[in-house]
């Protein structure tokens, strides 16, 4: 690692400590408003295994989304938004 990069890393760690201790405010805050994956699945009246199969993801991934440990991204997020708005369309399109 180059000295410049190492010094930047140390600076970041120092800032993180100060933010964590409440001595400074973060320069930016990311707010995430997750779609409630469980509610979407319940609208479809399917189990976790069935919903994971419909979405083409593993059951573990679906459980991580539902329990808030991870959040869906990309195509999965788009599909979940469609499923939230029109569950029947997703079922009709994907369960051919």
KATAWO-V817305 format. One line per field, one symbol per residue. phi: phi as a letter, one per 20 degrees, with the letter a starting at -180 (. if undefined). burial: b if it has 16 or more other C-alpha atoms within 10 Angstrom, else e. A space follows every 10 residues. Layout:
phi: ???
burial: ???
This chain:
phi: .fgfffffff ffffffffff fneceffbcd dcdffefgff ffgelcffff fffgemcffg ffffffemfc cfclffffff fffffbgfff fffede
burial: eeeeeeeeee eeeebeeeee eeeeeeeeee eeeebebbeb beebeeebee bbeebeeeee ebbebbeeee bbeeeeeebb bebbeebeeb eeeeee
